[in-house]
Amino acid sequence: MTPLVHFPQVVGVSDCPFINKIQDKYKKIISKYKYDDYGFCKEAPHSNKKFNLLNKWIDGEVNKFIKLHEYKDKFVCKDSWIYNYQIASNQPYHSHPGYIISTVFFLEGYEEDSGLIFTNPIPDMKNALGETAKKSVKTNIWTNRTITHPPKSGRLFIWRSYLMHGVKNKVKNCKRIVFSHNYDKK
């Protein structure tokens, strides 16, 4: 038997080759911004010239993702924000309606901290594995309900905006700073 993969969920991942050049500089810039109690900041890095180097790189990586999908339209970033996660802060599962491509860039992140979780958009309505609230089961690439990617400074994740994602409560006392960007047709 040969398994055929149909309708895959694609998540792009790229590591910024110049993270060491920008990390301290960008952290200094964003340290002056206003954040809520959970670490959310409404500042839009995609429209700030101080972040041009990073924004151009993210745009280039998004364009590779778009080319992979063979989309013909031109896409541009329409919205962005910053999240400096505090202890016990999280992101419930959500998507980004109104956009086509979404990204998360870890300006600072450590692999032992809470990861970025994607949920499988195709529910197994009959629960063929027999998983229950009291019984977890072993899964693989064909049966995963969620996939978790650990944070890492300089790492960028790119996905279709409909894909549900979230972050469990932050428990480690280390920095987790992300820039989120959302793209739509120009």
N, C-alpha and C positions, 0 to 999 in steps of 0.2 A: 504494500500500500504506500502511495506517495501522497503526503499532505500538500494541498494547494492552499496558499494563503490568499484569501479574498477580503476586501474591505479592511485593510490594516489601519490602525491608528498610528500615525507617524508623529514622533516627537524628535525634533532636531536638537542636537547638542554640539556646542562649540566652546572652545577655551580661548579666552582673549589673550593674544600673544604679548600684550603690553600692559597687563594688569598691574605689574610692579611699578610702572611709570605713572599710572593715574590714581591708584588706590588712595594714597595719603592726601594727594591734592584734592580729589573729589570728596573725601571724607571731611576735609577742612571746609570746603564750600558748603556741604549740606549740614554741617554742624550749626550753621547760623539760621537754618530753616525752622519753622514752627511745626511741631508734631503733636498728635493727640496722645492720650494716655497709653495707647497700645503701640504707638510708633508710626502711625500713618501720617504722611505728609502730602498735601495737595500740590506741591510744586511739580511742574511738568518738565522733567529733564530733556525730553525730546525737543523742546522749543527754546532751550537755554544754550546759547553759544559757548558757554564755559564747558559744556559736555560734548562739543562737536566731534572730537576724536572718537569717543565711544559711540555716539549716535551714528556716525558714518559706518563704523564697523558693524554695529547691530543691523543697520539697514542692509549692508552687504550680505550678512548671514541670512537675513530674512529673504533677500532676493534669491539666494541659493535654494532656500526652502520652497519658494514660489516656483522657481525653475524646475525643481524636482517634481512638483505637482503639475507642471505644464500649464499653469495659469497664464493667460495672455495679457491680462490687464496690468497696469502699473499700480503698485500699492505704496501707500505712504503712512507714516505714523500719525495717528489722529489724537491720541491721548496717552498720557503716561503719569506715573506717580512714584513716590519713594516710600519704602516701608523699612523702618529700623526696628525690628522686632524686639519687644521687651519680654522679660520672664513672664510666663503664663499667657502670653498673647498667642493667637492662632489665626488661621483663616479657614472658616467652614467651607465645605465643598461648594464651589460656585463655577460659573462660566462667565464669558464676557460677551453678552448679547450686543448686537449692533456692530460687531467687528468680525473680521475673517481670520486674522493671524494675531496671536498673543505671544508675548515673551516675558521671561523673568531673567534678569541678569544679577548675579551675586557679586556686588561690589566687595562684600566681605562675607564669608561663610566657612563653616568648619564641618567636616563630614560626620562628627559625632553628634551634631545638633539635629533638630527636627528637619526632616526632609520634605521635599516637594512631592506631593502624592497626586497621581492621576488615577481616576476611576475608569473602569471599562464601561463604555457607553452602551454596550449590548448586554443587557441583563440576562442571566440564565434563569428563565422563569420557572423551570422545573427543578432547579437545584440538583443536577445530576451527580454532583460530588457528595451530597448528603451533609453539607456544612450546616451547623446550627449555632445558636448563640453560645452554647456550652461546648461545642465540638468544632475545632478548626481542622482543616484538611490541607494536605499538601497540594499545591497547584504548580502549574508550569506556564509556558508562554501561551498555551492554548486556553487555559482556564483561569488565569489570574483575574481577580476582581479589582485589585489595585496594584499599582507599581509605584515604588518610592525611590526618588533620586536624592541622594544626600547633597547638601549645599557644599559648594567649593568656591573659594574666591576666584573670580574671573570666568566662571562658567555661565553660559547662556543656554536657556532652553527655549525652543520655538515650537508652537503647536497651533492647530486650528482652534479658534476661540470657543467653539461649542463644547470642547472637551472639559469635563468637570475636573477640578483640581482643588487642592487645599493644603493646609499645613496643620499638623497636630500641635498641641500646646508646647511652647518653647520651654525647655527645662534646664538647658545648659547655660552657664554664665559666660557666654562668649558672644561676640557680635554676629548678627545676621542681618545684613543690609542689602535690600534688593531694589532694583529699578525695574518697574513693569511698563511695558510698551504694548499698545494695541494698534493694529494696522487695518486699513480698509482700502477699497479701491480709490484711486485718485479722483 
